[in-house]
């Protein structure tokens, strides 16, 4: 008789109210008001019956072959997803080690809010000093919103966590900071020594090897030299009760630290041409950060289901550069003019001239969907409308911006 | 006959950890679809029983497709079935114990022996499959041929227009299921991909007839299922997909690819498609549902050229990119695939039908090469008119065929 297991998973939505949970704070999470096409009700639902579980599905280790139909090494202690419901999942004490800059900073900001709204007890440790200039940018400048939910905000160093959090104990630690073993090992070791049950790591989808066959799916080859890979392997080797890794790509969402859609808005509102590396059909994945927040939350609330899994933390749609320009223009209510260029031919560093990797860089969240019953709620055209509203609300459309690299590109194309 | 001719493995030869791999790969004939989850001998209490579609030893015997359901023998009418998909599907169905009748005009042979099919297996198949001669465009003739025929299920493999469905439905009022071969070509082009089954269709597309058929089936209240393949490939493919590349690779010619070659599409092996068609038979979950069926991964145009080269044991191909707008190829087609991103998510089928593709791309193209092109068989002679125009314009030496 084939093994079957029912997994009850919470369907996440924009509402902060979940059946069975009493939010620990009266302040609701200010999530995007735009509901994606996959937006769901806020009631807890019974997940679909998973297809017959094999040992391969359970406790798959990243060192093994492709997850899913091919085999990983069988998990010594057979476990299968437990029935998780609002009442069954007890509140967790979560420590997030958060980066103080870059694209991933916003993940911690949203995750704290979501976890607090679901009754969990969160401490977010931002690396560095509270007085640092870096803290003047979002999301850090808005950390009062986190304290309003009841979360603790502290500052410190990953290599001296005891100083920052004292004798506090945690069920879950999420490292959303390090890119290599040097940065993360101290956190991992501290967590292991302090009885942390579940260790989560925000890795990167950038570690996948380029391929003729997109998308990047969990189990595909990764660049052995990538720092994140060493971290994932180290965590896996330490036998936490549960561990998981999340590989994001690009995100939009209020409180972001690194420009994403802004790059396009900057040009569109000023009626400037938008220079796109030829041919513009490159596919990338732009998620609303709430997708990552909901995925990590599901993993925290269903640790057995998430155990030993690397998750692509992305939305379930790829978008082309051309498409992204179109959506940004629509959000801004304007027409956009695209000019294509070859970075090498015009002599610019594509990494500096354009916010996304100049290639297909496209992962899909297959593990999260299959293992956690997770659903994406990113709706890029709608999300960008909301982002544009904030873009203008903070006055960025009036900001005086220099477009040096753009001008260089345009000049080169003129003379071509 | 090996369904999976590339890697013939015997179960005994496999180590424990490879067991499931082996079980998935060692198709001993099309009829045997073994899908057991890996089982760990040391925890025998958790031993999962193999889920088999076994060769029916008796006519009309029961067969199990899933662990929980069994499909009793059905009288099946297949519209078409002599060229490509049906060739494999009819075999799966007869082996599963169903009675299969192919409805064709009779212009092509009703059955053909597969390259890796034993004479014995072929004899068994060809003697068990039935033929009903007729022209499905002759609606009145079709109705009179089907009235009172007692078919339980229709597999409509070659239907194109909604109107073609009506005479069949009218003459088979007790029909249990109408399974339609549609196309992912119905999807409206989008900047957000992949296409999910819930995405909008394009009422202006070349495949609008397929979309109309799906709507009509839904309106008629019959229990219907629609399958939307993307690009199908495999031995006996009559659409020059892999064949187009193989011709050029064999001739040592460069492969002309429009644009950047970064366009992403999706190829699905015909045998995986046939299994999907089998999985929806009398499957409650599939009632009034649409499923995208294709390969697990997508592939760029340049990637297809490289994968075909690997499959046929050719050296790394020379790919020549050209701007299609610079040419007027007339009637000659410069490239066999639509010049755009075109791929779908197969997660619905994987989740609901407990189906998944067995062939990876290179694996599947190798199967196609070994059982078809590599043996010297193909459907269309190569036409290098467009190739030569491109090469000339780009200042490349035009190769004269040896």
Interface residues (C-beta under 8 A of the other chain):
Chain A: X1 X2 X3 X37 X48 X51 X52 X53 X54 X55 X56 X57 X68 X69 X70 X71 X73 X74 X78 X211 X212 X213 X214 X215 X217 X278 X279 X281 X282 X283 X316 X317 X318 X319 X320 X322 X323 X324 X326 X327 X360 X366 X369 X370 X380
Chain B: X17 X18 X19 X20 X21 X24 X37 X38 X39 X40 X43 X46 X48 X49 X51 X67 X191 X192 X193 X194 X198 X259 X260 X262 X263 X264 X296 X297 X298 X299 X300 X302 X303 X306 X307 X341 X345 X347 X351 X354 X356 X361
